[in-house]
Structures are given as C-alpha cells and as structure tokens.
Amino acid sequence: SLQRFKNRLKHKGLFIINSSLTQGHDDIRAVKHPFSDIALSLGNIRIANMIILGCYLAHKKTLDIKTVLKVVEEFAPPDKKGLIAINQRALKEGYGLNDKG
C-alpha cells in the first residue's frame, strides 16, 4: 500500500505510516508510529485505526479531540457501547503521540 499511495500525497500533505507493518522508508517524509503494537498493548489490535485517527487529529487540527471523543460516545450503536472506553483511550493515545516525538 505504501508504494501505491505515496505518489498521491499532495504538497504539504500528511503521510501516516504504521511502522508496526512497514519499515525502512526514509525516502518520504512521514509520521511513523507502531500503531498496531500500541493497539496490542492497549488490549485490542482492532483499535489501531482509532490510534491513527488520534495521531491525525493532533497533526492536522481539523477537529477538536474533545468533539471526536464525544461523538464516539454518542453515536456508538447499542451493541458496541462496551467498546466506547477503549476507543476513546485509543484516540487519546494517538493524539498524545504528537507529544512523544
């Protein structure tokens, strides 16, 4: 996927790479974090996308993180209410990656 999409990046665009899945791409400027590894450490590999979203929000400032946290809670379907807390934690973790370098 990296090779396929890296040429689509617009000038000053944000390229986010899951370094848990790919290594050694120093030829492009990108935000690289081990999102899958972080998700596993939080207890669920399926929340890697929420960690990535948090990272994106921290870099682009398109939406306030508090707004997204609230939306996760308000729009979760009844059968997914048990996943609200871990998804919110994942968003916060991804958002905090900006502070960790």
Backbone as CSV, one residue per row, in Angstrom:
resi,resn,N_x,N_y,N_z,CA_x,CA_y,CA_z,C_x,C_y,C_z
1,SER,0.810,-1.197,0.000,0.000,0.000,0.000,0.854,1.261,0.000
2,LEU,1.957,1.226,0.728,2.814,2.412,0.800,3.277,2.839,-0.578
3,GLN,3.792,1.908,-1.353,4.281,2.236,-2.690,3.153,2.749,-3.580
4,ARG,1.975,2.197,-3.417,0.842,2.568,-4.251,0.326,3.972,-3.936
5,PHE,0.355,4.362,-2.667,-0.265,5.625,-2.269,0.688,6.791,-2.069
6,LYS,1.973,6.539,-1.906,2.864,7.642,-1.574,2.940,8.700,-2.674
7,ASN,2.705,8.324,-3.915,2.732,9.301,-5.003,1.456,10.136,-5.087
8,ARG,0.440,9.756,-4.345,-0.818,10.514,-4.318,-0.801,11.653,-3.295
9,LEU,0.219,11.683,-2.468,0.296,12.682,-1.413,0.441,14.069,-2.004
10,LYS,-0.424,14.962,-1.573,-0.387,16.339,-2.049,0.698,17.118,-1.326
11,HIS,1.105,18.212,-1.913,2.107,19.084,-1.317,1.676,19.469,0.096
12,LYS,2.557,19.309,1.042,2.315,19.565,2.468,1.253,18.642,3.058
13,GLY,0.998,17.523,2.401,0.058,16.546,2.928,0.672,15.780,4.089
14,LEU,-0.130,15.017,4.774,0.321,14.231,5.928,0.284,12.753,5.565
15,PHE,1.432,12.113,5.604,1.538,10.685,5.317,1.783,9.985,6.641
16,ILE,0.847,9.155,7.070,0.953,8.441,8.342,1.248,6.976,8.044
17,ILE,2.322,6.470,8.637,2.759,5.097,8.383,2.691,4.287,9.672
18,ASN,2.118,3.089,9.579,2.109,2.153,10.693,3.439,1.413,10.671
19,SER,4.376,1.862,11.493,5.710,1.256,11.481,5.709,-0.150,12.069
20,SER,4.589,-0.596,12.624,4.463,-1.993,13.038,4.401,-2.895,11.808
21,LEU,3.960,-2.336,10.684,3.732,-3.142,9.483,4.743,-2.908,8.365
22,THR,5.447,-1.784,8.393,6.394,-1.478,7.325,7.596,-0.750,7.910
23,GLN,8.750,-0.974,7.344,9.988,-0.377,7.843,10.811,0.177,6.686
24,GLY,11.771,1.033,7.011,12.800,1.433,6.074,12.376,2.321,4.924
25,HIS,11.462,3.241,5.129,11.044,4.142,4.053,11.483,5.559,4.388
26,ASP,12.773,5.768,4.368,13.328,7.068,4.695,13.289,8.030,3.512
27,ASP,12.802,7.561,2.373,12.754,8.405,1.181,11.549,9.346,1.169
28,ILE,10.655,9.199,2.138,9.492,10.085,2.212,9.394,10.675,3.614
29,ARG,8.850,11.864,3.681,8.623,12.499,4.980,7.270,12.027,5.485
30,ALA,7.287,11.418,6.644,6.051,10.830,7.146,6.052,10.805,8.665
31,VAL,4.869,10.687,9.213,4.689,10.440,10.637,4.655,8.927,10.782
32,LYS,5.590,8.392,11.549,5.693,6.941,11.699,5.580,6.560,13.168
33,HIS,4.654,5.669,13.438,4.483,5.132,14.791,4.043,3.674,14.663
34,PRO,4.348,2.861,15.660,3.928,1.448,15.636,2.478,1.286,16.114
35,PHE,1.550,1.728,15.298,0.141,1.759,15.705,-0.402,0.386,16.095
36,SER,-0.045,-0.629,15.360,-0.523,-1.984,15.695,0.039,-2.449,17.035
37,ASP,1.301,-2.178,17.273,1.908,-2.562,18.550,1.257,-1.818,19.711
38,ILE,0.974,-0.539,19.500,0.302,0.248,20.539,-1.087,-0.319,20.810
39,ALA,-1.810,-0.648,19.737,-3.149,-1.232,19.897,-3.095,-2.535,20.689
40,LEU,-2.125,-3.363,20.385,-1.971,-4.620,21.125,-1.676,-4.359,22.601
41,SER,-0.852,-3.343,22.867,-0.531,-3.035,24.264,-1.756,-2.524,25.021
42,LEU,-2.701,-1.937,24.285,-3.951,-1.480,24.905,-4.987,-2.600,25.005
43,GLY,-4.714,-3.728,24.350,-5.576,-4.892,24.502,-6.436,-5.274,23.321
44,ASN,-6.339,-4.542,22.196,-7.198,-4.878,21.058,-6.595,-4.341,19.765
45,ILE,-6.120,-5.211,18.908,-5.486,-4.812,17.641,-6.434,-3.992,16.765
46,ARG,-7.734,-4.212,16.931,-8.704,-3.539,16.063,-8.859,-2.046,16.348
47,ILE,-8.227,-1.544,17.396,-8.317,-0.115,17.683,-7.156,0.672,17.066
48,ALA,-6.321,0.014,16.292,-5.196,0.720,15.651,-5.698,1.889,14.809
49,ASN,-6.835,1.716,14.152,-7.381,2.802,13.330,-7.750,4.020,14.168
50,MET,-8.203,3.809,15.385,-8.552,4.926,16.259,-7.291,5.639,16.761
51,ILE,-6.233,4.891,16.968,-4.956,5.493,17.353,-4.447,6.357,16.204
52,ILE,-4.566,5.845,14.991,-4.153,6.608,13.812,-5.001,7.873,13.682
53,LEU,-6.294,7.764,13.916,-7.169,8.941,13.855,-6.734,9.988,14.882
54,GLY,-6.422,9.562,16.088,-5.945,10.485,17.107,-4.657,11.179,16.683
55,CYS,-3.752,10.435,16.088,-2.498,10.997,15.577,-2.784,12.028,14.495
56,TYR,-3.681,11.685,13.585,-4.075,12.607,12.512,-4.645,13.902,13.091
57,LEU,-5.540,13.784,14.061,-6.162,14.961,14.667,-5.119,15.855,15.338
58,ALA,-4.134,15.252,15.959,-3.088,16.022,16.628,-2.260,16.819,15.617
59,HIS,-2.029,16.238,14.463,-1.200,16.897,13.450,-1.969,17.914,12.619
60,LYS,-3.190,17.589,12.259,-3.937,18.440,11.322,-4.872,19.440,11.995
61,LYS,-5.262,19.183,13.221,-6.145,20.097,13.959,-7.450,20.393,13.212
62,THR,-7.961,19.400,12.474,-9.208,19.582,11.725,-10.435,19.563,12.632
63,LEU,-10.368,18.809,13.698,-11.433,18.726,14.696,-10.794,18.712,16.072
64,ASP,-11.522,19.207,17.044,-11.057,19.155,18.415,-11.202,17.726,18.939
65,ILE,-10.193,17.238,19.627,-10.222,15.870,20.143,-11.424,15.652,21.070
66,LYS,-11.820,16.660,21.830,-12.965,16.524,22.738,-14.253,16.264,21.953
67,THR,-14.366,16.891,20.799,-15.545,16.686,19.951,-15.598,15.247,19.458
68,VAL,-14.469,14.733,19.012,-14.422,13.364,18.483,-14.685,12.353,19.603
69,LEU,-14.138,12.595,20.779,-14.397,11.707,21.918,-15.891,11.665,22.244
70,LYS,-16.526,12.804,22.179,-17.970,12.881,22.448,-18.768,12.150,21.367
71,VAL,-18.365,12.312,20.113,-19.059,11.641,19.001,-18.957,10.126,19.140
72,VAL,-17.790,9.631,19.532,-17.613,8.188,19.731,-18.619,7.680,20.751
73,GLU,-18.803,8.434,21.809,-19.735,8.018,22.852,-21.192,8.117,22.405
74,GLU,-21.540,9.214,21.759,-22.938,9.457,21.399,-23.443,8.612,20.231
75,PHE,-22.559,8.234,19.323,-23.011,7.541,18.127,-22.687,6.053,18.098
76,ALA,-22.158,5.539,19.183,-21.898,4.096,19.238,-23.230,3.343,19.255
77,PRO,-23.358,2.338,18.389,-24.591,1.558,18.408,-24.732,0.800,19.740
78,PRO,-25.944,0.480,20.113,-26.168,-0.178,21.406,-25.308,-1.417,21.635
79,ASP,-25.089,-2.213,20.592,-24.301,-3.430,20.772,-22.795,-3.164,20.835
80,LYS,-22.368,-1.914,20.661,-20.944,-1.558,20.707,-20.612,-0.622,21.870
81,LYS,-21.568,-0.367,22.733,-21.354,0.557,23.859,-20.181,0.112,24.739
82,GLY,-19.942,-1.175,24.820,-18.839,-1.693,25.621,-17.468,-1.349,25.066
83,LEU,-17.405,-0.861,23.831,-16.131,-0.512,23.198,-15.822,0.981,23.255
84,ILE,-16.727,1.751,23.825,-16.531,3.206,23.869,-15.237,3.564,24.596
85,ALA,-15.048,3.028,25.779,-13.886,3.401,26.603,-12.570,3.082,25.909
86,ILE,-12.442,1.904,25.313,-11.184,1.546,24.679,-10.945,2.379,23.411
87,ASN,-12.014,2.710,22.699,-11.862,3.559,21.525,-11.463,4.983,21.918
88,GLN,-12.026,5.480,22.991,-11.641,6.810,23.466,-10.198,6.810,23.969
89,ARG,-9.814,5.758,24.640,-8.421,5.645,25.109,-7.465,5.596,23.922
90,ALA,-7.856,4.868,22.877,-7.026,4.775,21.679,-6.878,6.141,21.005
91,LEU,-7.954,6.885,20.910,-7.887,8.235,20.338,-6.921,9.115,21.124
92,LYS,-7.032,9.074,22.443,-6.155,9.875,23.294,-4.697,9.441,23.148
93,GLU,-4.480,8.138,23.072,-3.114,7.623,22.907,-2.512,8.113,21.596
94,GLY,-3.276,8.029,20.519,-2.802,8.512,19.229,-2.557,10.005,19.224
95,TYR,-3.433,10.736,19.855,-3.281,12.192,19.955,-2.014,12.530,20.728
96,GLY,-1.729,11.772,21.754,-0.546,12.013,22.575,0.766,11.649,21.913
97,LEU,0.724,10.880,20.848,1.961,10.519,20.145,2.665,11.755,19.600
98,ASN,1.904,12.769,19.309,2.466,14.018,18.805,3.442,14.605,19.837
99,ASP,3.154,14.402,21.117,3.999,14.921,22.199,5.224,14.058,22.438
100,LYS,5.146,12.791,22.013,6.233,11.842,22.283,7.293,11.831,21.184
101,GLY,7.083,12.603,20.137,8.078,12.663,19.067,7.742,11.756,18.001
